[in-house]
Amino acid sequence: MKTMIGVIGGSGLYEIEGLEGAKWQTVETPWGPPSDDVLTGTLNGVKMAFLPRHGRGHVQSPTSINYRANIDALKRLGVTDVFSVSACGSFREEMAPGDFVIVDQFIDRTFAREKSFFGPGCVAHVSVAHPTCPRLGAAARAAAEAAGVTVHDGGTYLAMEGPQFSTLAESKLYREVWGCDVIGMTNMPEAKLAREAELCYASVAMITDYDSWHPDHGEVEITEIIATLMGNADKARDMVARLPALLGPEREDCPHGCDKALEYAILTQPPARNETLVAKLDAVAGRVLNR
């Protein structure tokens, strides 16, 4: 199998020098339109696909993003490995603005989003005990370190609904009681859907602020977040540009089983399956539904 790297993040990540055959593609999905067209190309012999999570011009809120369409579109294009790059707040003094965190756990506090491709007529349960792929996490860490970034290996991401930032009480709860490390609004249900689609998934949190818990930081200021995020843009592009060389053009099966997540997950027996829903699952679950 050939490697195809998918990157979900801000539009600035896609301005990578050396991307050959770059073109924007419109991808239709049975779940509706994704956030934007997908920029595809080849970098160092490896196919790439870039999807602006909020759409070019930042037109989608964290809640209005069509996460199912985004993941389906990448799977439909042939993506095998997904890297999520997103701005996050930090609950840890040592995880400072400008640092990157390779996330390996989540607490999902979102409540207004479609969180599964499956449902009545085709029921499936996948494991998200370990919601990110260690192989991709190691590649992201190596690429970020080579780009000169201070990287923290491992961290728990609190996914909040938004679009407002946390209250002080919430920030203290997530930090002091729940032991979370970073907070963001977009990696859930993205990570869960990637697992259902049998895509390896890694999450890179770019720290922009200390949320509202920090006594010397005060309330989150959007102007400060944007300034820090813009300062990280070059390093983020550098990190992404190094990924093809680390993963290579030829892809073996995932040693952690991410690409076989549906092997025993679908419980609805074939005669009882809803044909309309099964048809919508052609890209996501075709490997197991069509055999």
Salt bridges, closest charged atoms under 4 A:
ASP36 OD1 - ARG56 NH2 2.76
ASP37 OD2 - ARG56 NH2 3.94
ASP72 OD1 - ARG76 NE 2.78
ASP81 OD1 - ARG135 NH2 2.49
ASP81 OD2 - ARG251 NE 3.00
GLU93 OE2 - HIS214 NE2 2.87
ASP99 OD2 - HIS152 NE2 2.85
ASP108 OD2 - LYS115 NZ 3.07
ASP108 OD2 - LYS192 NZ 2.87
ASP153 OD2 - ARG141 NH1 3.05
GLU161 OE2 - ARG113 NE 3.00
ASP181 OD1 - ARG92 NE 3.16
GLU190 OE1 - ARG53 NH2 3.00
GLU198 OE2 - ARG287 NH2 2.74
ASP234 OD1 - ARG237 NH2 2.24
ASP238 OD1 - ARG242 NE 2.74
GLU250 OE2 - LYS2 NZ 2.20
ASP253 OD1 - LYS260 NZ 3.91
ASP259 OD2 - ARG251 NH1 3.27
GLU263 OE1 - ARG287 NH2 2.85
GLU263 OE2 - ARG291 NH1 3.11
ASP282 OD1 - ARG76 NH2 2.93
